Amino acid sequence: MAVRQPDFGWIYELYRLAHHAALADDPHESRQKFLKHIVDAFSATGGSLCEVDERRQSLTIVAGIGLPKHVVGSTVAIGTGILGWVADHGQPLLLNGELGCDRRFRKRVRRGSHRPESAMCWPLIVEDRTIGVISISRGAGEPSFSMEDLYRGFDAIRFVAIALENARLHTRAAQSVRRVNELMSRAEATEGHLQRTEKMALLGQLAAGVAHEINNPVAYIGSNLVTLKDYAEDLLEVVARYEAALEQRSGDTATIEDARGGIDLEHTRRDLRALIEESLEGVSRVHQIARNLKDFSHSGDTTCAPADLREGLERTLAIVHGEISRKADIVRRYGDIPLVECRLSQINQVFMNLIVNAAQAIDGRGTITIATGVLSDRVWIEVTDTGCGIGPEDLPRVFEPFFTTKPVGVGTGLGLSISASIVERHAGSIEMESVPGEGTTVRVWLPITQAGDRDGQTVVRSAAS
Amino acid sequence: MKTLERDGRSGGGKTRFSPVILIVDDQPMTLSALRRMFVREGYQVHTAANGPAALELLEQIECELVISDYLMPRMNGLELVRRIRERWPRVSCVMLTGLADLDIAAIGIRDRLLCKFVLKPWHGPDLKASVLEAILAGRERAAPGLAPGG
């Protein structure tokens, strides 16, 4: 017999190959080698390695020798065909001669189809579960396999089945990890998108207020310019009359007095500078609003930089002023805090969300208190309202996406969940306390320095002033 | 809060057109711009920064017309003009607001609280014309046939 004795060295090599399949980058190649090791040992001319799928309903041919190319990768339902029978029964099988003669397979194989002369099939069993099937075969004219070959091979293969199972688990784990990574990056992209959408929705809610904020200075600047035009005409008129008086070379003071006739230069002189100063202040006010909006909508800032959070709060308050001022008085209790390493436009988005929420919680008129402070290596920012409060049944849910108690059309239900995720990404935390009927306090904790910038970009550090 | 500006132009011997008006707005710059505009037209201008202050001031002065903002802390403009019209039915009210809310305008006109509804940013000549028209209409109601008197 040409069958090599399955000695210890051979089994060790088989085990090594099976184990290798567990760690290899190319699972097909390593399984192919594993199969070849068996095929060679039994001087077979062909063979196949199948694995049972997760739901235990079909077999997939994962390696093949002497088979048409398309066969590898194809599947067989468990219970059909010879391989299916072996997987189903968990028993080794020796086939010699025409398959159709075997009563077990009379209905399983088509008569006349090409079949090898002699074949052996072994189930791969781990803890009473069939995880796959190995079959090897010899063509016509070759010596047939014996029962001894069958059981000698079965013993060896039983021994390495566990290594193959490891290979399979490893592959599946790698796939899972890849899938999880994919999902995570997709989730991250979605989150970024949602964050921007929420920001735009927030701005949309504020648009009327912002328009009002801009309209006010534009209105008085425009009005002042019209008045300035009148003033200028008066002044030019007086100048023209003076020139006319000079032309006549009359030293008569009465003529000069006449030149002012009916024009109150005193008032113009008193008011002119104020008019110009107030208008310039209005222009810088519009400029400030535009700058605040730009800061707020800026989504490209992905690096952390030391920022003055109180200035962030003030800019945010300036944007929401129109929306807030008719509902609440703002009380500032700013404690000294150092510069905080953060992505300021994102943190401003959190501030805006908390302040708008506070205002929306207030029915009638109330107070919003904004406080800051520092505790060891963290700062806290607190927004407290005298609004309607949140019931204990709703409090645990407020950070859930799409959870909202506001009427349809007010808010997206994403504000707090996005705020929480922004704070989380800064390695901070967000807390909420509420007493129904009395009001709500939201406290944001942020570390003063970020341990490492998540985007792998250098954190700009400078001494806190 | 109480300011009184005399007419800028020195009049001759005849009675000057110098109605007393009150402007209510929470933005000091807006008050300032409106005051200088109306002072130049010969009005005597008072200003107040909110509704309660305006009501307090009205107890002390004789005023023909109130120009009020809508969005203000403590009391909105509609509430203010409602109270003014209840207590001083002869005072005409004009709303001057950046909030283009038709409901407010509709309520104001329906309840005969407002004689004009003007949007910010205002157009000087239009606002002046509206205020003048409201004052003349008010005088006509008070003493038919005599307007425009001093």
Interface residues (C-beta under 8 A of the other chain):
Chain A: A208 A211 H212 N215 N216 P217 V218 A219 Y220 I221 G222 S223 N224 V226 T227 D230 G262 I263 D264 H267 T268 D271 A274 L275 E278 E281 G282 G322 S325 R326 D329 R365
Chain B: G8 R9 S10 D26 Q27 M29 T30 S32 A33 L34 R36 M37 V39 R40 L71 M72 P73 R74 N76 G98 L99 K120 P121 W122 G124
